[in-house]
Amino acid sequence: MSLWIVAGNTGHALAAALLTSLAILTSRRSLRSYEGQILVVALTVTALWSLRHALASVLNIGALSDGVAETVRNGAWLGVMTIYMHRHPVGGSLGRVRPLVLLSLAQVLVIQLGFDLLVGEGAPVNEVVLPVFQSSWLLRCTFALGALVLLHGMSTQRDHPAAARRQAWVGAGLAFMWAYDFNHYALAWLTDGRADSIGPMRGFVMALFSLMLVLGLRADDGTRALALSRAVTMRLVSLGILALYLIVVTLLATLSSGLIAPVGRVVQFGVLFALAVSVLALMPSTSLRAWLRVEITKHLFAHRYDYRMLWMRFAATVGENGTDEAPLETRVTRAIAEAIEAPSAALYLRDEDGRLSLAKHWCWPVQTELPGHLPAVLADRLLETAWIVDLAADWATYGAMLPAWMQRSAQTWALAPLIHADQLVGVILLAAPPGNRRLDWEDLDVLRVVCWEAAARLGEARSRAALAEAQRFDEFNRRFAFILHDLKNLVSQMSLLASNAERHADNPAFREDMVLTLKETASRMTELLQRLGRPGSRAEAKGLLLGPWARDLVASWAAGLGLVEVDGDVMRPVRADAEGLSRAIGHLVRNAIEASPAGRLVWISLSENALGASIRVTDRGHGMSEAFMRDQLFRPFSSTKPTGFGLGAHEARLLVQTMGGMLDVESIEGQGTTFTIRLPFADIWGSDASSEQTRKTG
């Protein structure tokens, strides 16, 4: 048994299984109607006929049953068509011809049944029975041709969408089956039964017929219609073309085999060589594939584009998370080109001068040099009109604004503006798709929508970049404001030091404190300059013993500030950045001194509890109101001092918060203010955590 026969029997078995399942499902849903009953009968008879073919070589079923089963199968489907036409009558000439065709086909089936009973379809062909076989084959060709004519008439009718889908799939399946029958029996009639090369292909035909019935009969009211996607349709059409090619090769080889031996072999070789050369020449052709895609879309689908898949592919391409590190401009260019089926594209973005500068291109041929800029007048015109320029038809309007190479190039196709928030973000230049088709309304609609989305993505990306730049400037200005505030405090400290030097210059202890203060001030100013060049740098918080550290800090202020006392102690180290904490307490102490009457002390009190340590800075100054503390305290540029920046308390709280602490305030107008810094204890205390303090106090 040849491989073709095995494959054909497999196709018959698959068809029998599908048709049996479909008959069971249809009987459960539509058996109450007369149309449903005859449909179940037709499905069952066809399933049995296919099963007979699948088991013929195994069970050695007689030839008589083959022809009878096929005639009964054709009669059942003719009954289905008769019921349908009775329930959907039409007027005019078609309505008058239908009954005649149905009656004629019924008569053909009756005569055919007589021939089937007289001699089996698969009986040996000899000179005695050859006329009978020829008549039988001719009758089958006649029936198949008449059934195809009826199907063509039915295809002109359309009901509601579900019925139309059902009719289209079932009609296509029947047409496929009877078209094969016509060719099969016509070939047998022409060659007196000697050419049966396409006989084994009947199993494939019935398998496809069954699939079409499944698709059609599932497209019923109340159920979700099954439909082939464009990709599957293209593959099925490709397989159909391949099958047609094989059939043509088989037919030509069979017909030429009847010629005289030398001539027949030459003709066979020539035919096969010509077909092979034709296939090799046509298969790589992108124009042919584009033409085939256009024709399939035109005749099988309502629209050129599958908008669902188009939008999903566009969103996936633009929204890639950078796995290939492609920038947004490249992804946008590629997404628009793929959406419109253009082989390549170039993106021009508008710069500060108003010109359109080349940003990115995708798959643009290397031999075609793209200009770096497009004129600003073109950008203004595209923003004004928002039109998509058809480079093959709009030269009368835009020719003077476009580079001359675009007019000379046969590759350029369309120029689409990218407009977002009434601003021209850029334009995209698209290459002509295979086949050089003209822009139509579907192309324009797709381009318009995807360009809107692309412009929004690019515009928002620009806005984010501008915002990031503004944030960097804001961070620099913020850092500079804090540094300027610290510098003002240092200047005040130096002024106070100079004033005290006039009164206490002869005091050795004062001179010692003055040298220490000058060193601390110089170190502080150097650190300010370094901070200006280190954006966002923060020292690591370490374990810090507050008692010795606070007394050393106050001692460094002795000559410059004075009037500051430290009491209390904390025995456990806290988690803090010594330099940052110095700045925070320095802001609070200077604010306290400036808020207090001349000569009043400011106290720094240290204490601890189970949760952590506290540093209180207390003054007996004029205090703050509840409204000021609630609405303005800790906000930049809000101060009770006429010349204050309002940044000291704000930066102090930020510094404390970065160490994991809190800054609280209590104040009574006319009595004074207490700022309390609360810091957690260090998680780990060791030599590394206390090394800095050990060096200071050792």
N, C-alpha and C positions, 0 to 999 in steps of 0.2 A: 504494500500500500504506500503510495507516494506521500511526500510531505504535504503537498497541496490538498490532497484528499483528506488527510488527517486534520489539517487546519480548517478546511471547509466543514467537516463534521463537527469540529469544536464550535464553529460559529453557529451551526444549526442547534447544537445543544444549549448554547448561551441564549439564543433566540427563544427556544422552547421554555427555558426557565423564566426568562423575563416576561414572556407572553402569558404563561400560566399564573405568575404572581400578579400581573396586571389584570387578568380575568377575575381572580379572586377578589382583589380590591374593588374592581368595578362592580362586581355582583353585590358586594356589601353596600354600595352607595347608590347604585342606579338600577337595581334589578326590578323595581316597581314599574318603571316606564318601559314602553314597548321598544323605544330606541335603545335603552340600556340592555334589554334582553338580547336583541339582535347583535349588539356590540359584543356582549359576553360570548355569544355563539361564535362570532367571527374570530375573536381572540382565541377561544378554545380550539376551534378547527385549525387555525394557523399554527398554534402550539403543537397540536398532534401531528400536523404535516411536517413541521421542522423536526419533531422528535423522530418521526419515521425516517427522515433523511439521515439523522445522526446515528440511528441504529441499523440502517440498511445493510451496511457491510458486516455487521456483527450477527444479526439475526437472519440475514438472507431473505428479506421480505420480498414477496413477489412483485413483478413489474406492474401487474394490473392495479394494485392499490396506489401506486405512485400517481398515475394520471387522474384517477378518480378523486384522490385526496386533493390534488391541486385544483381540479375543477370545482369541487365543493368549497375549497378555500376562496376561490375567485367569486363564487356565487354568494358566499356569506358577506364578503366586503361589498359586492354589488348591492346586496340588501341593505347594508348600512348606508350606502350612498343614496339609495332610493328613499329610505325613511328620512334622511336629512333633507333631500330635495322636496319631499312632500311637506315637511314642516317649514321649509323656507322657500316658498314659491316665488318665481320671478315672472315678469311680464315680457312682452316683446317677442322677438324671434327666438331668443334663447329659451323662453318658457314654452314655445311651441315645439322646438326641436328636442328638448329633453326627453319627453315621453317616448319619442320615436327611437332615440339612441338607447334608452333603457330597454325598450322592447327588443330591439335588434340584438343587444348584448345578451339578453336572456335567451333569445333563440340560439345565438352562437354557443352559449353554455350547454343548452340541451343537446345540440348536435355534437358538441365536443364530448359530452358524457357518453354518447353512443359510440364514438370512436374509441374512447377510453375503455369501454366494456368490450369492444371488438378486439383491440390489441393493446397491450400494455405499453406505457411510455418508454420503458427501458428494454423492450423486447429486441431481439436481433433484427437488424435492417437487411432485407434482401430484396430481390427484384419483385417478388410476389407482393409483399406488404409495403413496399416503398411508396406507392401512390397513397395508401392509407396514411402512412406517417407524414407525407408531405401535406396532405389535407389537414391533418391534426395540427401540424406546426403552423400552417397558414391560419387556421382558426385561432390558435393561441396568439399569434401576432395581431390578428384582427381584434380580438378581445382586448389585448393590452393597449392597442392604439385607441380604441373607442373609450376605454376607461381613462386614458390620459386626457382625451378631449373633454370628458365629463369633469375630471378634476380641474382642468383649466377653467371651465365655466363656473365651478364652485369657488375658485380662487378670486373671482371678481366680486363676490359677496363678502360683506363685513358686518358682523354684529357688534355687541359690546366687546370690550377688550379681551375678557377671559375667553369668550367664544372664538374670537378672532385668533388668539394664540393657539387654542386647541385645534381649530380648523387648519391653521398653517402647518403645525407640526405633523398632524395626522395625514393631511394631504401631501406633504413633502415625503413622508414615509411611503405612502401608497404609490406616489409617482416614482420614487426610487425603485421600488420593487417591480412595478410593471414596466418601467423603462428597461430594467435588466432583462425581464422576461421577453420583451420585444426583441432586444438585440440577441438574446440567447437563441430564440426560436427562428429568428430571421437568418442567423448564421447557420443553424441546422438545416433550414430549408434551402439555402443557397449552396451548401456543400453536401446535400443528401445525407446529413447526419454524420459525416466523417470528421467534422471539426467540432470537438467538444472541449476545446482548451479553456474556455471560460466557465465550464460547468462547475468545477470545484469552487469557484468564487461565489457561488450562490449562498454559501454559508456566511461569508462576510456581509453580503447584501442583506440577508435576513437579520443578522445581528444589528446592523445599523438601522434597519427598519424597526426593530424592536425598541432600540434606544429612542428613536424619534417618537414612537407611540408613547413611551413612558413620559417623555418631555411634554407631549401634547395633551395626554389625558390627565396629567397632574395639574395642568393649567385650567382647572375648573373653578366654578364659583365657590368662594369660601375657603379656598386653599391657595397657598403661595405658589405662584407660577414659577416654574423652572425656566431659566433662560441661559443660553450659552454666552459666555463672555467673549469679548473681541479677540482675546488671545487664543482661546479655544477654537473660535470660529476660524481664525487664520490657520491654525494647525489642521483643522478638519478639511478646509479647502485645499491646503497643501497635500494632505493625504489623498483627497479626491483627485487632484491633478496627477499625483503619482499613480493612483489606480487607473486613471484614464490612459496614462502613458503606457502602462503595462498591457491594458486591453488593446490599445492600438498596435503595440508591438506584436501581441499574440495574433490579432486578426490579420495583420499584414504577413506575418510569418506563415500563418495557416493558408491564406489565399495563395501565396507564392509557392507553397509546397506542391500545389497541383500543377505547376508548370513543368516543362521538360527539365530533367535533372541538372544539366550544366547551367541552363538559363535560370532555373529556380534558385540555385545556390548563389548565383551572382546577384539576382534581385534581392534575395534575403540579406546578403552581406551589405549591399548598397543601402537598403532601407534601414537596417540597424545602424550602419555607419552614419547615415544622415541624421537619424534621430538622436544618436549619441552626441554628435557634434552640435546639434541644435540645443540639447539640454546643457551641455558644457558651456555654450555661448550665452544662454539666457539665465542660468541659475545665478551667476555672480552679479547680474545687472541690478543695481539699486533702483534705476528708473522703472524696471519691470515690477520689482517688488512694491515700489511706491504706487504704481498704477493699479496693481492688483489690490493693494490695501484700500485705495480710493474707491475702486469699483465694488469691493465687498461692503465697505461702509455705506456707499450710496444705495445699494440695493437691499441690504439686510438690516440696517440700523437707521433710526430716525435722525441721528445726529452724527457728525463726523467724529466728535470727541466723546470719549467715555469720561464725563465730567467728574464722576466720583473718583475714579482711579487717577485722573489728571490732578485733582486737588490733593489727594493723599500723597502722590509722588512729589508734587510741588512742596507741600508742607514738610515732608520728610527730608527733601534735599536742602531746603533753606534752613531747617531746624537741626541739621546735623550738629552733634556735640563736639565737633572738631577732632574726630578720630583720625582723619587724614590731614589735620591741621590746615584745612583750606579756609581762607578768610571769608568773611561774609560776602564780600563783593564777588568772589569767584563762585560761591554757592548760589547767589542770586542770579548771576549770569547763566549758569548752567541750568538752573530751575526754569527760567523763562524760556530758554532755547528748547529744553526737553518738552515743555508744555505745548509749544507751538510746532513741535517736530522739526525744528531748524537744526541743521548739522553743526552750526557754530554761531557764536555771538560775541559781541564786544560791548563793554560797559564804559560809558563816559559819565563822569560826575562833575557837577558844577563847582568851580573853585571860587576864591574870593574875588577874582577879577571878572566874574560873570561868564567866563569861557567854560566850555565843556572839555575836560581833560580826560585822556584815556586812563582808566583805573585798572581794569582787568579784562582779559578776553578768555574765551573757552573754546578750545579746539579750532581756533582760527588758523587757516593754512599759513605755513611759514613763508611761502613765496609771496603772499599778499601782505604788503606792508601797510599797517594801520597808521593814520596820522595821529600825532600826539594830542591835537586839539581840534575842536569844532568851533566855529565862530560864535561870538556872544549874541549876534543878531538872530541866529537860529534858535538859541536857547530862549530868547525873549518871545519869539514867534510861537514856539511850541508851548510855552507857558500860557500865552494868550489864547491859543486855540485849543490846546489839549488834544490835538488830532494825532492819530497814528499815520505816519507818512508811508504811503505805498510808493516805493522808489521806482516802480515801473510805470506808474500812472500819474504821479503828482509833481513831475518836474516843472510843469508850467507854473505851479504855485511856489515850490521850494527850490527850484533849480539854482537860482542865483545865490541862495544861502548855503548850498551844499558843496562840498569839495568836488572837483571835476572827476576825481578817480571813482567816485561812487556812480557817476553816470556811465563811465566807461566799463565798470566792472559788471560782469553778468552774475556775480556771486551775491551781491547785496540785494536784499529783498524788502525789508521794512525797517523803519526807525520809529521807536515808540518812546514817548516821554514818561518819566517817572515823577509824578507830582504827589506831594504830601503836604497837607495843611496850606494849600494855595502857594506852595513854593516848589520850584523845579529842582528836584534832587539830582537828576541826571537823565540820560537817554540810553537806550540799548539798541544797538545795531544788530540785526538778525540776517543771517545768510539764508539764501533760498533753499527750501527743502527739496528733496529728490523729486524730479518731475517738473520743477519750475511752475508749480500751480500759482494762480493769482490769489491775492488776498480776497476773502469773502467775509460775509457777516459773522460767521462762526469764529473765524480767525480773529476778527476785530474784537468780538466779545471776550474771547479767551485772553487776548493780549491786554485788553483794558482791565480785566479783573486781576490778572497776575501782576500787572505793572502797578496797580494800586497797592497790592499787598507788598510787593518788593520795595516800592517807594516808602511805605510805612516802616518796613524793617530797616532800610538804610537811613531814613530820617531819624528814627528812634536811636539807632546806633550812633549817629552823629550827635544827637542830643545827649546821650549817655557820655560820649567822649567829652563834649563841652562841659557837662556837669562835673565829670571827674577832674577836668582841668580847673574849673571854678573851685572845686573842693580843695584841690592842691593849693590854689592861691589863698583860699580861705584859711587853710591850715597854716600856710606861711604867715599870713597876716595875724592869725591868732597867736602863733608862736612869737612873732615879732612884738605883738602887743604885750604879752607876758614879759618878754625880755626888756621891753621899754619900761614896764612897770618896775621890774627888779632894778633896772638901771637908775630909775628915779629914786628908789629907796637907797641905793648906794650913794647917789649924789647927796641926798639928804644926810646920810650918815657921815659922809666926808665933810659936809658943811658944818655939822655939829662937832666933828672932830677938830676942825680948824678953829671953831669958836672956843672950844675947851682948851685948845693949845695956847691961845692967847692968855688964858688965866692960869694954866697949870704947867707951862712949859718947863719951869725950873724943878718940878717934882719928878724925881727919878722913877717912882712907881708909875706915874702917868706916862712918862716917855716909854716905859716898857710896855704898858698897855697899848699905847699909840702904835708902836712897831708891830705888835701882834694884830691890831685892827687893820693896819695898812696891808700886812701880808694876807689877811683873810679877805680884804676887799679886792686886792689884786687877783687872788685866786678865784674869787667869785666872778670878777669881770672876765677873766680868761674862760671860765666855765660858761658864761653867757655867750661869748663869741662861738664857742664850740657847739652849744645848743642850737645856735642859728644855722649851723651847717649840718646838723644831725636831725633831720625831720623824724619825729615820732619815736626817737630813741628813749628808752627808759631803763634805769638801773634796776638790777634784780634786788628784790626785797630779801633781807637776811636777818638773822637774829641780832638784836641790838639791846644792850643794857641801857635803859633810859637815864638812870641817875647820873653816872659819870658823863655820859654823852651830853646831857642837858647842861650840866655845870660847865663843861668845856665850851659849849656853845655860848653861854651867857658871858663867860670870861672873855671870849673873842669880841664881844660887843661892848666891853666895859668902857673903852675910851670913846667909842662912837655913840653909843646909846645910853648906857648907864641906867639907873633907876629900874633895874630888873632884878628880881630876887627869885631864887628857886628853893622850894621846900618839898619835903616828902621824898620817897624813893620807891623803886620797883625792883624787886629781887629777881624776878624771872625775865628772861629776854623776850622781847616782842618781835613780831615779824614786820620789818620796816626798812625802807631805803633811807640811809642816813642823810644823803644829800637832799632828797626830796622832802624829808621831814624837816630838815633845817629851813628850807624855803617856806614850807607851810607855816611853821611856828614863827619864822621871821616876819611873814606878812601879818599874822595875828598880833604879834608884839608891837610892830610899828603902828598898826592901826590903833592899838590900845594906847600907846604913848601919845599919838596925835589926837586921840579923843579925850585924853585926860588933861586936867589943869597942869601947868608947869610945876615940876618938882614932885608930882605924885608918882608913887611906885606902881609897877606892874608885876603881878605875881604869876609864877609858873609853878603849879602844884602837880606833883606826881602821886598816883595812887593805883592800887590794883584790887581786883576781886577775882572770883572764880572764873569769870568769862574772859578777862583780859585786863589791860592797863588803860589808865586815863591820864590825859595831860590837859590841865585846865589853865587857860590864860585869862586872868581877871584884871579888870581895871575899875577905877572909880570915876569914870568920865561921865559924859552927858547921856549915855545910853541910847537906845533905839526904840521906836514905837512898834506896837504890834502890827500895824498896817505895813510898815516898812519891812519888818522881818518876814511877813507873809508874802508880800507882793514883789519886793525888790532885792532883798538880801540874797547874795550868792548869784545874782544876775550880772553879767558884764555891763560896765559903764553905768552902774547904779551905785551912788555913794552919797553919804551924808556930809562929806567934805566938799567945799566949793571947788577945790583943785584936784580932787581925787579921781582916779580912773575907774574905780569900782571893780578892779580886777583882782585885788589881793585876796579877799574872802573867796571869790570864785575859784581862783587857782588853788588856794589852800584846800578847798573841799575836793577838787579834782585829784590833787596829789594824795590826799588821805584815802580817797576811794580806790585809787590804783593799788594801794597797799592792803586792801581788804578791810579798811576801817570806816569810821563814821565821824562826821563833824556836826555837833549840836551847838545850839546857842541859847542863852538865857539873858534877857536884858530888861531893865526897868529904867524908864526915862528919868534922868536926873540922879540916878544912883550908880549906874555902871553896867558893865557887860561881862559875861563869862562865856568863852568859847571852850568846848570840851572835845578833845580828840580821843576817840576810843579805838584802840588797836588790839588785835588778837595776839596771844602768846605765840612764839615761834614753835612750829611743829617739832623741830629737831634743834637741839642746842649742842654745839661742839666747838672744837677749836677753830674750824673754818668759819662758823657763824659768828664767832666773837673775836676773830683775829684782829679786825680793824680796831675794835675798842680796846683790846688788850695792849696793842701797840701804843695807843694814846695814853692809857692809864698806868702802864707798866713802869 
